[in-house]
């Protein structure tokens, strides 16, 4: 079973971090959201072209705030909430299938999740955009995940983003759109995993 991280296993609220950056003396939160989330720096960070310190420096410069790196990193990661109704299913799923994580993410975010959410240790393999050098919906992400699964293994990918579900299917990876824990459980029962 292959799972996306953000929106499936953890919820996230970008505006929480943007509001904190605004309070630190930056631009208005909505402007920060557009500058950072829509900017080339985030793409570069998510695909490993920018390291954490360079990313932090560029973001701070773009939004007009001066913060120590550690404070920026803390704010950047203050967006997550574990979806325990989903992560609580991982032990049961793991008894019947290998778990692979496939995520567009950066090193700060994955380190935060790793240090605070024990569920990440349940995954046999992690396919992370900043390590692959590409981000979903790029074919390379799905091909890497498929390549990590044993030949003949039944694979199903769950993502909350319809575009990524379609891209996975186009690469030959069966995929379902995640909506909530109830639908996930029904999908897993339908596929004979639970």
N, C-alpha and C positions, 0 to 999 in steps of 0.2 A: 504494500500500500504506500502510495506516495502522497504526501501532504504538503500544501502550502503552509506558511507560517502566519503571516499577518492577515487577519480577517477570518482565519480558520481556527488556528490554535490560540492565537492571542488577538484581542481587539486593540485598536490603536486610535488615538485622537491627536492628530497633528496640531490642532488649534491649542491644545494644552501647552505644548512646547512653544508655539508661536506667541502665545500670551505671556509666557515667562520671558521670552526674548524681548518683547515689547516693554515689559516692566523693567527690564535691565537697561533700558534706554534706547532700544532699537526703534525701527519704524513701526507703524501700526501692524497688529497681528495679521490682518488679511493681506497686507502688502508683503510681509515676511513670508507667509505661506506661498504666495505667488512667486516671489523671488527665489526662494530656496527650493520648493518642491517642483517648480516649473523650470528651474535653471539647469545649466550644463554641469554645475558642480555636483548636484545630487546624482545625475547620471554617471558622472565620472567616479563618484564615491561608490555607488552601487555596482559598478563594473570593475573596480579595483584600479582605476587610472589615477585616483587621488587617494593619498593616505589620510588617516584621521586628522592629523594636525594641520595639514594643508587645507583639507576640507573646512575645518573649523575656522581657520584664518580667513579663507575666502568668504565664507558665510557671514562672519562678523563684519568684514569689510563691506559686503554687499548691503547689509541691513543697517550699517552705521552704529555698531555697538562694539565696545572693547571689553572682552571677557577673558579671564584666564582659560586655558584649554580645558582643565578639569571641570570648570563650571559650565562651559559650553557643552561638554560631553554629557554631564548630568542632565542638563536641560534637553538636549537632543534625544536622550533616552527616556525622558519622562512622558511617554505617550502610551505605554502598554498596560493591558489588563489581561491576565490569563483567562481563557475561556474554559473553566474547570469542567463544565458540562461536556466539553469535547475532549480535553486532555484526560479526563477520567475514563474515557473509553480506550485509551492507548494500551493499557496492560492487556485487556481482553483482545484487542485487535492483534497485538504483538504475539499472542499465543497461537495465532493462526496464520500470520503473515509477517514478513520482514517490513520494517518501517523505514522509509526514506523521506527526508525533508528536502523540498525543492522551493527555494525562496529567493526573491529579489531582496537583498539586504546588504548591510554594510558591517564592517568589523565592530563598530561601537554597539550597534543594535544586537548582533548575535552574541557578543560578550555579555551584554546586559541580560539577555534572555537566559544564557547559559548559567550565569551566576545567581539568578533569582527563580528560575523555573526548572524544577527537577525533571520535567517531562522530556527535555531535549536529550537526556542520556538514554532514553528508550529507543532513539533512532539509530539504526545500524549505519546509515550513511547520510551525509549532508551534502546537498548540491546547492552552493551559495553563489549568487551572481558575482560578488566581488572576487571570488576565487576562480570562477569559470571565465570571467572577462566579458561576459554577455549577460543581458537581463531578459527575462520573459517579456515579450513573446518570442524571443530569438530561438530558433530551432536548436542551437547548440545547448541550451539549458535542458530541453527535453531529451535530446540525444544522450547527454551525459547521464541523466537519471535512468534512462532505458538501459544504457551500457552497464550500470551498476547492479542491475537485476540479473539473476541467474537465467540462462537460456531456458525457455519454456515456462518461466514463472508467470503467473497471472498478475498483471499490473493494472491498477486503477489509480488515477490521479484525482485529487480533490482540491479545487481552488474556488475562491469566492468571486473571481473576476471572469466574466463570460468570455472575454477576448482570449484569456490564457487557456481556458478550457477548449476553445475552438482551435487554438494553436497547437495544443497538446494532441488533440485528435488528428490534426493534419500531419503530425509526425508519427502517427500510428500508435499513440499512447491513449488507451481508453480513459476517458475523463468525465467527471460529473461536477456540476456546479454546486459548491457548498452554500447552503442557505442557513441551516441551524443544526443543532445536535440531533434533533428528532429526525430530520430528513437524512442526515448522515447515517444514523442507526438503521433507518429503513433501507437506504442504498446498500449498506454493508450486509444486511440480512438478505436482500435481493441477490447480491453477488455471492452469498454463501460464506461470507467471512465471519459473521456473528451468528 
